[in-house]
Amino acid sequence: MINTVSLKELRPELPKVIGRIDSRLDRYVVTKRGRPIVVMLSIDDYESLMETLDILADPNAMAGLKKGHEDLRKGRTHSWAEIKRSLAKL
């Protein structure tokens, strides 16, 4: 959930806001004079976003994702039992 809070409103509520970010993964856009100035989010959210950006920036990862999506679309899939048998051979 994304919430918007002014800097003036945030100051006295900071411990509660941080608690909501930590426990409920809420996100906050902090404004100053009606203009967004900063985003507050949990470290888990931040790390997930950074990992996603790394994947999107990696041409090999993106090619693999596109191939996997195409395989799925065309029905080129394997059952869980086939995957387990294949992994057992390793």
N, C-alpha and C positions, 0 to 999 in steps of 0.2 A: 504494500500500500504506500502511495506517495502522498505526503502531507506537505502543506506550505505553512511556514511560520515566519513571522517577522523577527528580526534580530532583537527588537525590544521585547517581544513576547517570549522569545526563547530564553533570554537570560535567567529569569526566575524559575523557568520550567526545565532547565538543562538536565538535571538528574533524572526527571521523569522521562524526558525525550530519549535520553541515552538508554534508559531501561527498556523503553518500547522498541528501540532499534535493536537492542541486544536480544530481547526475549521474543519479539514478534516479527523481527526482520522488517520493521517499518522503515521507510525512507523519508527524508525530509529535505525540502528545498527551503533554504533560509533566504529571506529577502531583506533588503535594506532600502528604505524609501521606495518600496514597491518593486524594486528590481532584484531578480535572483542573483545571489552572490556566491552561494556555496551549496553543495549537496552533502547531506549526512547519511551514511549507510553503514551497515555492519561490516566487519572485516571479512566475514564469509561472503557477503555480497560483492565486496570489492575484489577479493581473490578470484571469485567466479567470473566477474567481468574481465579481469586481466587475463585469465586463462582463455576465455572466449576470444578476446582480441588477439592473443598469441596464435590460436588456431586459425582464425580468419586471415592472419598475415602470413601463414605458412602455405605456400602453393602446393606442396606435397600433401599436406593434411586435407586441404580443400579438394584436391583431385581425388583423394581416397574417399572423402565424404560424398562427392558427386557420383563416383562409381558405385558406392554402396547404395545410394538412393536409387540409381538407375537399376541396379541388380534387384532391389526390392520391388521396384515398379514392374519389372519384367518377370517377377516370380522366381528369380534365381536365388533361392534361399535354402537353408539347411535346417533340419530339425535339431532340437537340443540333444537327442540321442546320437545323431551323426557327429555333432560337435564334440560331445564327450568322448566318443570312440576315437576321433581324430586327435584329440588332446592326449588321450591315454597312450597313443603311439609315440609321442614325443619323448 
